Amino acid sequence: MENLEIKHLFNSVYQNKTVLVTGDTGFKGTWLTLWLLQLGAKVIGFSKDDITKPSHHKILNLKYKSYRGNINNLNEIKKVVKKHKPQIIFHLAAQSLVRESYHNPTETYLTNVMGTLNVFESARNTSSVKAIVNITTDKVYENLEIKKAYKETDQLGGYDMYSSSKACVEILSSSYRRSFFSDNKILLATARAGNVIGGGDWAKDRLIPDIVKATSKNKPSLIRNPKSVRPWQHVLEPLSGYLLLGQKLLEGKTAFADGWNFGPDNEQSLTVGEVLNLFKKEWQELKIEYPPQSNKSLHEAGLLMLDYSKSRQKLKWQPVWNMKSTINKTVGWYKEFYLNKNISTLSDLNDYIQEATRKKLIWTK
């Protein structure tokens, strides 16, 4: 599929802007980098080496300047920011796996908390930076395991080390905003998204990557928690929110320097089992096994939903695809990769933009 002419999206604010994306080789980072390049941005990346095999980032082979470094090293990230003088930073670099955080709590906190502080410090000392969109997670809330969609004003918390580290990042962001950005020379916002799925994710201990890897080898998928409820959404959904939020910050609109949820409608918050049923309709070869539960199993949230009414009302943001379309696009991407040795990343992005345009969403005008 040919590229759409999309540089007008988001009020053309990203055209010719220098944009730093930390974590550009990750799942979200790769999709975001592609979209920014399509928008005409001059993207600079900073991340560790590609940490999954296969790697969506390597497969796409996008043409832009990307540095390999450690976000925990202030001097490394500061040099990149000082050299390239970005106008906006999308900070995605993180240790983003719940189960991994139990095994490496120190590394999780260093990367997520101190790494974020290093990005902020680098921006504070670089006059070109006007905006920062700091990506956290839906798991920053104190999860009461009740049928409640969490709002931005709800209590922060976190049972596991990943969730709690990201809650700390929210507090850090609020504190840093008041301590150093009160003059509004740099506008800082945080974004909390749901459980993102889509093509190109091969991270361990995630539902969709685990089942596509197993299905591609004609092996059964081991499902830990079939009754767990999550706010599922295609990866492009929160990215459209991040880009819209970044647009408002670059336009100097101070009211948007705050925390924001980007999630699906509540009826799209499905159990793992329901997602698997939708998956199986698209890829009949899926085989499921349920291993016996151990008392020593690592804790994972059972019920989690997001309330995105603030984003809907104030940003005028809303999702594009329902869960059926999300699963269809996700499974289609992996089938294309495993069965035809091809990828549909750009095609999926174009389809998403066309559907958003048809719905006349605010960022398409």
C-alpha positions, -999 to 999 in steps of 0.1 A, spaced: 0 0 0 13 35 -9 19 60 18 -10 83 26 -2 120 26 -7 126 63 16 155 73 -15 177 79 -26 155 108 -23 170 143 -25 205 128 8 198 110 26 205 142 52 177 138 64 187 103 101 195 104 101 193 142 130 175 159 115 148 181 133 126 205 118 92 212 134 73 240 127 35 238 123 39 200 132 2 194 105 -11 217 70 -22 207 52 12 211 84 31 202 87 15 168 51 22 158 54 58 172 87 64 153 71 52 120 41 75 125 63 105 133 84 100 103 53 98 82 42 131 97 74 147 85 92 149 118 130 146 122 131 117 147 161 110 170 160 77 189 176 67 221 173 31 235 190 -1 243 197 -26 216 167 -44 201 157 -67 230 134 -91 212 140 -116 184 124 -111 160 126 -73 162 99 -52 146 123 -22 147 150 -41 127 124 -55 103 111 -20 94 146 -7 90 134 29 93 158 57 82 166 80 110 193 87 136 190 63 166 215 60 195 221 30 216 227 38 252 217 35 288 189 58 300 204 54 336 235 72 324 227 110 327 257 120 305 247 97 277 211 110 273 222 146 280 247 145 251 220 134 227 196 160 238 222 187 237 235 177 203 201 174 185 181 200 204 146 184 201 115 205 205 96 176 221 105 144 238 83 113 239 97 93 268 89 56 264 121 39 275 113 16 305 115 -18 320 79 -25 311 72 -61 322 54 -69 354 69 -103 359 104 -92 351 101 -65 378 98 -93 405 131 -108 392 150 -75 388 134 -49 411 166 -27 413 170 -25 376 132 -18 372 134 12 396 167 25 382 154 25 347 119 37 353 125 63 380 161 75 376 160 71 339 130 94 337 147 119 360 177 118 337 155 127 307 139 155 326 173 169 337 186 167 301 155 186 289 157 212 316 192 222 305 184 224 268 165 255 257 151 240 225 128 216 245 92 229 247 73 197 256 76 163 272 51 135 269 61 110 296 45 75 291 36 56 322 9 29 325 -26 20 335 -11 1 364 -1 33 383 -34 32 402 -40 15 436 -60 -14 422 -88 -23 445 -99 -53 422 -134 -39 420 -155 -31 389 -143 5 387 -127 23 358 -99 44 373 -97 82 367 -66 104 367 -76 117 402 -77 82 418 -51 71 443 -17 60 429 -2 27 441 11 -6 427 13 -41 441 43 -52 420 76 -34 414 68 -24 379 35 -8 388 48 10 419 79 23 400 56 38 374 34 53 402 67 69 415 73 83 380 38 100 381 47 116 415 82 126 401 66 142 371 42 162 391 69 173 415 93 181 387 66 201 369 60 223 400 97 226 410 113 234 376 87 239 349 63 263 368 73 290 343 58 269 315 89 271 293 86 233 292 52 217 293 52 182 308 24 157 306 20 120 316 0 95 296 -15 62 310 -26 37 285 -43 3 286 -30 -31 276 -18 -25 240 -17 -52 214 -8 -52 177 17 -65 153 54 -65 160 53 -73 198 75 -102 208 81 -93 245 80 -122 269 52 -128 293 26 -110 273 -6 -127 261 -6 -120 224 32 -124 218 31 -157 237 2 -172 218 14 -161 184 48 -176 190 32 -209 201 6 -209 173 32 -203 147 50 -234 159 18 -254 162 23 -256 200 -3 -250 228 -4 -217 245 -1 -218 283 -26 -194 298 -21 -183 334 -51 -161 342 -80 -166 318 -105 -146 339 -83 -115 343 -99 -84 328 -78 -58 310 -84 -25 290 -73 -39 257 -65 -16 228 -46 -15 195 -12 1 199 -22 29 175 -50 40 199 -28 54 227 -2 66 201 -29 89 186 -35 101 221 2 108 228 5 127 195 -26 147 202 -13 155 237 21 165 222 4 187 197 -14 207 225 19 210 245 38 222 214 11 248 208 18 261 243 -16 251 258 -6 249 295 -39 233 306 -27 200 290 5 197 311 -12 171 333 -19 133 336 -41 116 310 -58 82 305 -61 67 270 -82 36 272 -110 17 254 -146 19 261 -155 -2 292 -173 -28 271 -140 -34 253 -124 -44 286 -125 -81 282 -112 -112 300 -82 -130 287 -105 -159 278 -128 -136 257 -98 -122 239 -86 -158 231 -120 -167 217 -118 -137 194 -83 -147 184 -93 -183 177 -119 -171 152 -92 -154 132 -65 -181 136 -82 -215 141 -49 -233 148 -47 -217 183 -44 -243 210 -49 -235 247 -36 -252 279 -42 -240 315 -12 -250 337 -20 -257 374 -19 -226 396 8 -225 423 6 -207 456 39 -193 447 26 -177 415 36 -141 411 8 -116 418 -9 -100 387 -40 -78 387 -72 -96 381 -95 -67 372 -83 -34 357 -102 -8 337 -95 28 327 -118 58 326 -108 81 297 -136 106 301 -111 134 308 -93 128 275 -127 125 257 -140 157 271 -109 180 272 -87 166 244 -116 154 223 -98 121 219 -116 88 213 -107 53 202 -110 43 165 -112 5 164 -134 -18 185 -121 -50 199 -131 -71 169 -112 -48 146 -82 -47 170 -80 -85 171 -85 -87 133 -56 -63 127 -34 -79 152 -38 -115 141 -37 -104 105 -3 -88 111 12 -119 126 -3 -143 101 12 -121 73 45 -123 90 46 -160 99 28 -174 68 38 -150 41 71 -135 54 57 -101 51 44 -73 74 14 -50 73 26 -22 96 23 7 72 -9 -7 58 -24 -9 93 -14 27 101 -30 39 69 -62 19 76 -63 34 111 -59 70 98 -85 64 71 -110 52 97 -103 80 120 -107 105 91 -140 89 82 -151 94 119 -139 130 117 -117 128 148 -102 160 159 -66 151 151 -74 143 114 -88 178 106 
